[in-house]
Amino acid sequence: MGADHQIAFFLRESAAPEPERRVAALTGLGRRGGAEHVPVLTGAAADPEPRVRAAAARALGRLGIPEAGREVLPPLMGDADPRVRSRACVAATRLGLDGPPVVEALARRLSDPDRHVRIVALEGLAALGVPGDARALAALLGDPDSAVWGRARTLLYVCRGDEDVRAEVIRTAREGAGAARARALEELPRQCIEPLLDALLDGLRHPFPQVRVQAARRLSDVERPQAKEALTAALRTERDPEVAAVLLRDLGDRTDGRLTDTAVRWLRDPVAGPPAARMLGAVGTDEAATRLRTALADRTVPARTRAACATAIGAGGRWDAVWLLLPLLDDADDDLRAGVLDGLEHLVENGLRWWERHVVARVLTSHLETDTRHVWRTRNALRGLTQALPAVRRLADTTDSGDVRAAALSLLDGDEAADEHVRQDVRRFLRGLDDPYEPVRYEAVLGLRRRVDADGSWPPGAEHARDRLTALTGDPSHRLREAATGLLTALGTGPSGPE
């Protein structure tokens, strides 16, 4: 059937007695028709059958003639049938229709009972870059559907310069209901926090937990003693773990010993336990340290909380910290080992006692080779521990693990160019340039860069590496290309530098 015959067929079928035939005909005209068929489509917009009206709206959108839909689509956006309303909104957006009638019709659909209509109305307003109705838009922050409130939040951000939008976000943050108030507090501009201090303090007592969460987060930016005391008081009475976790994090740097019992109360909770442990570490009293040791040794305490206890114990640096943490490196729980390694990193960074250094170096280098889950955390704990360098060099030469080779190379940064070990390290870096594993090649380039930065020239034995480094400037790895290019440029041998 030719195109003309198809159009003639669609025109005949558009007046068929069965709604299904009229729908099919309008769909065909939307795909293959032209401007001359607009009257048929606009006429169908008044069809008594909702399916036909929806098909007419969709066809007008597909026809691609804005003037064809300018008069008929806004009324269809208020149709009694949600399918018609939805199709009309989509068609108006597709045609790029604007102007007061279209914006007003879309704005009315922000409070539509049908979720899909609310979504397409938001998308239509977003395409125009206007809020439509600031109050209705802000109210959608409390919509139960994330597809709705997420789009509403995005549009509020896009329109944040609009005075009505700004005022409505502030009003919702001050007196909105439930989730809408919580999300308005989250979106509240920073400069509005101080003027809304009373509302934020009131939010700490709100029955909806997410409002308390957001009020606590915004108050954490306020330096007034009044805000800190309110957060402390709220923590003492809070019963919701998620809210307590936020309060514990916000107050975690306080060294107020009066918070010890409050923090201990949450140690067994899987959500609030880790920030409670960090708070005890910040408190730093003998009692807080004892509570951390007790929780670390208690296998009924959640592993993530024990991990946070381990990290806090390491940061505290008390006399028994090393001996508490080292045995736990063999624990089967990944989270706990991660916390122990972070605690050991704190201990190494803050300075181990001389009799602890060799023990920690031996245990950590062994752990570097065996704990594949935490290679780079172990590397971080080893950084600066010179007693580990002999074992680290052995690993760089013998291990089959690419991650371990890369981690080992990253730890080799001696400063004395005349040191035989450093000359051997340069040879390790040069070998690493040809390693099949990208992290090894990357750390090899960084190792050479450390030597160049220390000496101001090619390290001995590396003079012939320029060609290999030049090849690495074309490596598929972006970071490796940048590192190789930076090294050549530092030596004045980059593409535009001297030979």
Secondary structure, 3 states (H helix, E strand, C coil): CCHHHHHHHHHHHCCCCCHHHHHHHHHHHHHHCCHHHHHHHHHHCCCCCHHHHHHHHHHHHHHCCHHHHHCCHHHHCCCCCHHHHHHHHHHHHHHCCCCHHHHHHHHHHHHCCCHHHHHHHHHHHHHHCCCCCHHHHHHHHHCCCHHHHHHHHHHHHHCCCCHHHHHHHHHHHHHCCHHHHHHHHHHCCHHHCCCCHHHHHHHCCCCCHHHHHHHHHHHCCCCCHHHHHHHHHHHHHCCCHHHHHHHHHHCCCCCCHHHHHHHHHCCCCCCCHHHHHHHHHHHCCHHHHHHHHHHHHCCCCCHHHHHHHHHHHHHHCCCCHHHHHHHHHHCCCHHHHHHHHHHHHHHHHHCCCHHHHHHHHHHHHHHHHHCHHHHHHHHHHHCCCHHHHHHHHHHHHHCCCHHHHHHHHHCCCCCCCCCHHHHHHHHHHHHHCCCCCHHHHHHHHHHHHHHHHHHCCCCCCCHHHHHHHHHHCCCCCHHHHHHHHHHHHHCCCCCCCCC
